[in-house]
């Protein structure tokens, strides 16, 4: 029997991921807190030998507003942000650069053993927006890939913003060299990404599912979809809050139960969250994460469970990136040269 797999992916998006739903006044503190939260999370991953995929909005890798302005694609943001927002967005980027640009944090990730940089598109592109087009998506991916290449990275994996997945856009990934994506659980609560059926009732049920198994088991299996590998999500790691603290034991039990099932059966448990979820109440959130990581160590010792980045699943498909090229991947404080097309 194969060993169970523990996968962590983080949607690293800074304010790009919430600018259409949050204000700086209401949520800026959470995003600013990523500057402290990410190094602390990396330290915990390193201490427990845990690999993780950081699905990164490409614009974050820009050094400053000037570089972003030079690289931005006309019309790209319109697929994610309403046109009237464009001028306001431009002003916010100038006024609050540390909420949008975080190249030093990306470099910190790359300097840490076992961490993979994945794509979260350049602009936090919404594939199910009525203005989104395949051509716009391809161009957006290319801009993210160009920034990554400047840091010696070639993307092999993607997490779709807001988990908005559609076959038409999936079909474009292999030509961009991307072979692995995070799919949605097929339960009706999750299969459509951020679009939750049932309105408020559906959102309440999704939140309740973090505490009790309304959607059933969280154990998954990776799936080869033609030239792509789907590494489906198991659970979202909700941030600590005073309101939910009395139920914290239930939430952790739900996660640990899924991890244990995956370890015992050779399955997959894929946990995900956003770094900005840890941007406030950092110590409480790290304590919660520590319990999850300690449980992984227990399962690794008892059942041989393995921690894997999403990119580790690329070998399950025969598809090859368009052209092998040398790039640099994280190897502690140095970088190891490898060929992108190699297995």
C-alpha positions as CSV (number, residue, x, y, z in Angstrom):
1,X,0.0,0.0,0.0
2,X,1.3,3.5,-0.9
3,X,2.0,6.0,1.9
4,X,-0.5,8.6,2.7
5,X,0.3,12.2,1.5
6,X,-0.1,15.4,3.4
7,X,-0.3,18.5,1.2
8,X,-0.4,22.1,2.2
9,X,-1.1,24.9,-0.2
10,X,-1.4,28.6,0.6
11,X,-3.1,31.2,-1.5
12,X,-0.5,34.0,-1.2
13,X,-2.3,37.1,-2.6
14,X,-1.8,40.0,-0.2
15,X,-4.5,42.7,-0.9
16,X,-4.9,41.6,-4.5
17,X,-7.1,38.8,-3.3
18,X,-9.6,40.9,-1.3
19,X,-9.6,44.3,-2.9
20,X,-13.0,43.8,-4.4
21,X,-14.5,42.7,-1.1
22,X,-12.6,44.5,1.6
23,X,-11.4,48.0,2.4
24,X,-8.0,49.0,3.7
25,X,-9.6,50.2,6.9
26,X,-11.4,46.9,7.5
27,X,-8.8,44.4,6.4
28,X,-5.5,46.2,5.8
29,X,-4.2,45.1,9.2
30,X,-4.7,41.4,8.3
31,X,-2.7,41.8,5.1
32,X,0.1,43.8,6.7
33,X,0.4,41.1,9.3
34,X,1.6,38.7,6.6
35,X,5.0,40.3,6.9
36,X,5.3,38.7,10.3
37,X,3.1,35.6,9.8
38,X,4.9,34.2,6.7
39,X,8.4,33.9,8.3
40,X,6.8,32.4,11.4
41,X,4.9,29.8,9.3
42,X,8.0,29.0,7.3
43,X,9.9,28.4,10.6
44,X,7.2,25.9,11.7
45,X,7.3,24.1,8.4
46,X,11.1,23.9,8.5
47,X,11.0,22.6,12.1
48,X,8.6,19.8,11.2
49,X,10.0,18.9,7.8
50,X,6.8,20.0,6.1
51,X,6.7,21.0,2.4
52,X,4.2,23.5,1.1
53,X,3.1,25.1,-2.1
54,X,2.7,28.9,-2.1
55,X,0.3,29.8,-4.9
56,X,1.4,33.4,-5.4
57,X,-0.2,36.2,-7.3
58,X,2.4,37.3,-9.8
59,X,2.0,41.0,-9.1
60,X,3.3,40.4,-5.5
61,X,6.7,39.7,-7.0
62,X,7.0,43.2,-8.5
63,X,9.5,45.2,-6.6
64,X,7.3,48.3,-6.6
65,X,4.5,50.2,-8.2
66,X,6.8,51.2,-11.1
67,X,7.6,47.7,-12.1
68,X,3.9,46.6,-11.8
69,X,2.8,49.5,-14.0
70,X,5.4,48.5,-16.6
71,X,4.2,44.9,-16.6
72,X,0.5,45.2,-16.2
73,X,-1.6,44.0,-19.1
74,X,-4.3,46.3,-20.4
75,X,-7.6,44.6,-19.6
76,X,-6.2,41.9,-17.4
77,X,-7.5,43.4,-14.1
78,X,-10.9,44.0,-15.7
79,X,-11.5,40.3,-15.5
80,X,-11.1,40.4,-11.8
81,X,-12.0,44.0,-10.8
82,X,-14.8,46.2,-12.1
83,X,-13.6,49.0,-14.4
84,X,-14.6,51.9,-12.0
85,X,-12.2,50.4,-9.5
86,X,-9.2,50.9,-11.7
87,X,-8.3,54.5,-10.7
88,X,-8.9,53.8,-7.0
89,X,-6.7,50.7,-7.3
90,X,-3.9,52.7,-8.8
91,X,-4.0,55.2,-6.0
92,X,-4.0,52.4,-3.3
93,X,-1.0,50.7,-4.8
94,X,1.0,54.0,-4.6
95,X,-0.2,54.7,-1.0
96,X,0.0,51.2,0.5
97,X,2.8,49.4,-1.4
98,X,3.4,46.9,1.5
99,X,-0.1,45.6,1.1
100,X,0.4,44.7,-2.6
101,X,4.1,44.1,-3.3
102,X,6.1,41.6,-1.2
103,X,9.1,40.4,-3.2
104,X,11.2,40.0,0.0
105,X,8.6,37.5,1.3
106,X,8.7,35.5,-1.9
107,X,12.5,35.4,-1.6
108,X,12.1,34.2,2.0
109,X,9.9,31.4,0.8
110,X,12.4,30.4,-1.9
111,X,15.2,30.3,0.7
112,X,13.3,27.8,2.9
113,X,13.7,24.0,2.3
114,X,10.8,22.2,0.8
115,X,8.8,25.2,-0.3
116,X,7.4,25.5,-3.8
117,X,6.2,28.6,-5.6
118,X,3.1,28.0,-7.6
119,X,0.9,30.3,-9.7
120,X,-2.1,32.1,-8.5
121,X,-2.2,34.1,-11.8
122,X,-0.7,37.5,-12.3
123,X,-3.7,39.6,-11.3
124,X,-5.9,37.2,-9.2
125,X,-7.8,36.4,-12.4
126,X,-11.4,35.2,-12.0
127,X,-12.0,32.6,-14.6
128,X,-15.8,32.6,-14.1
129,X,-16.1,36.4,-14.4
130,X,-18.3,37.1,-17.4
131,X,-15.5,39.3,-18.9
132,X,-12.8,36.6,-18.6
133,X,-11.6,35.2,-21.9
134,X,-9.2,32.3,-22.6
135,X,-6.8,34.8,-24.4
136,X,-6.8,37.1,-21.4
137,X,-6.1,34.1,-19.1
138,X,-3.2,33.0,-21.2
139,X,-1.7,36.5,-21.2
140,X,-2.2,36.8,-17.5
141,X,-0.4,33.5,-16.9
142,X,2.4,34.6,-19.1
143,X,3.0,37.8,-17.1
144,X,3.1,35.8,-13.9
145,X,5.5,33.3,-15.5
146,X,7.8,36.1,-16.7
147,X,8.1,37.5,-13.2
148,X,8.8,34.1,-11.8
149,X,11.4,33.4,-14.4
150,X,13.2,36.6,-13.3
151,X,13.5,34.9,-9.9
152,X,14.7,31.6,-11.4
153,X,11.4,29.8,-11.0
154,X,9.2,27.9,-13.6
155,X,5.7,27.3,-12.4
156,X,4.5,23.6,-12.5
157,X,1.3,24.2,-10.3
158,X,-1.6,26.5,-10.1
159,X,-4.4,27.4,-7.6
160,X,-7.3,29.2,-9.3
161,X,-8.3,32.4,-7.6
162,X,-11.6,31.9,-5.6
163,X,-11.3,28.2,-6.7
164,X,-13.1,29.2,-10.0
165,X,-12.3,26.2,-12.2
166,X,-13.7,25.5,-15.6
167,X,-12.7,23.0,-18.3
168,X,-12.0,25.7,-20.9
169,X,-9.4,27.3,-18.8
170,X,-8.0,24.0,-17.5
171,X,-7.3,23.0,-21.1
172,X,-4.9,26.0,-21.4
173,X,-2.6,25.0,-18.6
174,X,-0.3,22.4,-20.2
175,X,0.8,24.8,-22.9
176,X,1.9,27.2,-20.1
177,X,4.0,24.4,-18.5
178,X,1.5,23.9,-15.7
179,X,0.7,20.2,-14.9
180,X,-0.9,20.3,-11.4
181,X,-3.9,22.2,-10.0
182,X,-5.8,22.2,-6.8
183,X,-9.3,20.9,-7.6
184,X,-12.5,21.4,-5.5
185,X,-14.1,18.7,-3.5
186,X,-17.0,17.2,-5.5
187,X,-19.6,17.7,-2.7
188,X,-22.2,20.2,-3.7
189,X,-21.0,22.6,-1.0
190,X,-17.6,23.0,-2.7
191,X,-17.7,21.9,-6.3
192,X,-18.3,25.4,-7.7
193,X,-15.6,27.1,-5.8
194,X,-16.6,30.4,-4.1
195,X,-20.1,30.1,-5.5
196,X,-21.9,28.4,-2.6
197,X,-25.4,27.0,-3.5
198,X,-28.2,28.1,-1.1
199,X,-27.0,31.6,-0.3
200,X,-26.6,32.3,3.3
201,X,-27.8,28.8,4.3
202,X,-25.1,27.3,2.1
203,X,-22.4,29.4,3.6
204,X,-23.5,28.5,7.1
205,X,-23.4,24.8,6.2
206,X,-19.9,25.2,4.7
207,X,-18.6,26.8,7.8
208,X,-20.3,24.2,10.0
209,X,-18.6,21.5,7.9
210,X,-15.3,22.6,9.4
211,X,-16.5,21.3,12.7
212,X,-18.8,18.3,11.9
213,X,-18.6,16.0,8.8
214,X,-21.6,17.3,6.9
215,X,-19.8,16.7,3.6
216,X,-18.4,13.3,4.6
217,X,-14.7,12.3,4.7
218,X,-11.9,14.8,4.0
219,X,-9.6,12.1,2.6
220,X,-9.0,12.5,-1.1
221,X,-7.2,10.8,-4.0
222,X,-5.2,12.6,-6.6
223,X,-6.7,12.3,-10.1
224,X,-5.0,12.3,-13.5
225,X,-7.2,14.4,-15.9
226,X,-5.6,13.8,-19.3
227,X,-2.4,15.9,-19.2
228,X,-3.1,17.4,-15.8
229,X,-3.1,16.1,-12.2
230,X,-5.9,17.3,-9.9
231,X,-4.8,17.4,-6.2
232,X,-8.2,18.2,-4.7
233,X,-8.6,20.2,-1.6
234,X,-9.6,18.5,1.7
235,X,-10.2,21.3,4.1
236,X,-9.8,25.0,4.7
237,X,-7.9,26.0,7.8
238,X,-10.1,28.7,9.3
239,X,-8.4,31.3,11.4
240,X,-8.6,31.5,15.1
241,X,-11.3,33.7,16.6
242,X,-12.6,34.3,20.1
243,X,-16.1,33.4,18.8
244,X,-15.0,30.0,17.5
245,X,-12.5,29.2,20.3
246,X,-14.9,27.0,22.3
247,X,-15.3,24.8,19.2
248,X,-11.6,24.7,18.4
249,X,-11.2,21.1,19.5
250,X,-14.0,20.0,17.1
251,X,-12.3,21.8,14.2
252,X,-8.9,20.3,14.9
253,X,-10.5,16.8,15.4
254,X,-12.1,17.1,12.0
255,X,-8.8,17.9,10.4
256,X,-6.8,15.3,12.3
257,X,-9.5,12.7,11.5
258,X,-9.1,13.3,7.8
259,X,-5.3,13.3,8.1
260,X,-5.4,10.0,9.9
261,X,-7.7,8.4,7.4
262,X,-5.4,9.4,4.6
263,X,-2.3,8.1,6.4
264,X,-4.0,4.7,7.1
265,X,-5.4,4.2,3.6
266,X,-2.7,5.7,1.4
267,X,-4.9,8.6,0.6
268,X,-4.4,12.3,0.4
269,X,-5.2,15.1,2.8
270,X,-4.9,18.6,1.3
271,X,-5.1,21.6,3.7
272,X,-5.2,25.2,2.5
273,X,-5.6,28.7,3.7
274,X,-4.4,32.3,3.0
275,X,-1.4,33.8,4.8
276,X,-3.6,36.9,5.6
277,X,-5.9,34.6,7.6
278,X,-2.9,34.5,10.1
279,X,-2.3,38.3,9.8
280,X,-4.0,39.0,13.1
281,X,-4.1,36.8,16.3
282,X,-0.8,35.3,15.0
283,X,0.1,33.5,18.2
284,X,-3.2,31.7,18.5
285,X,-3.2,30.8,14.8
286,X,0.4,29.4,15.0
287,X,-0.6,27.4,18.1
288,X,-3.5,25.9,16.0
289,X,-1.1,25.2,13.1
290,X,1.4,23.6,15.5
291,X,-1.2,21.0,16.6
292,X,-1.8,20.1,12.9
293,X,1.9,19.8,12.2
294,X,2.5,17.7,15.3
295,X,-0.2,15.4,14.2
296,X,1.5,15.0,10.8
297,X,4.7,14.1,12.6
298,X,2.8,11.4,14.6
299,X,1.3,10.0,11.4
300,X,4.7,10.1,9.6
301,X,6.3,8.1,12.4
302,X,3.4,5.6,12.7
303,X,2.3,5.2,9.1
304,X,5.0,6.7,7.0
305,X,2.8,9.6,5.9
306,X,4.7,11.9,3.5
307,X,4.6,15.7,3.2
308,X,4.5,16.8,-0.5
309,X,4.3,19.9,-2.5
310,X,1.7,20.0,-5.2
311,X,4.5,19.9,-7.8
312,X,5.5,16.5,-6.6
313,X,2.5,15.1,-8.4
314,X,3.6,16.3,-11.8
315,X,5.3,12.9,-12.5
316,X,1.9,11.2,-12.7
317,X,1.2,12.6,-16.2
318,X,3.2,12.0,-19.4
319,X,2.7,15.7,-20.4
320,X,5.8,17.8,-20.7
321,X,6.3,21.5,-20.4
322,X,6.7,23.2,-23.8
323,X,10.5,23.3,-23.7
324,X,13.0,22.2,-21.1
325,X,15.0,25.1,-19.6
326,X,17.2,25.5,-16.6
327,X,15.7,27.1,-13.5
328,X,16.5,27.5,-9.9
329,X,14.6,25.9,-7.1
330,X,14.8,26.4,-3.3
331,X,17.4,24.4,-1.5
332,X,17.9,26.0,1.8
333,X,19.9,29.2,1.6
334,X,21.3,28.2,-1.8
335,X,19.7,27.2,-5.1
336,X,20.0,24.0,-7.0
337,X,20.1,23.9,-10.8
338,X,17.7,21.5,-12.4
339,X,16.1,21.0,-15.8
340,X,12.4,21.9,-15.9
341,X,11.7,19.1,-18.3
342,X,13.4,16.4,-16.2
343,X,11.4,13.9,-14.2
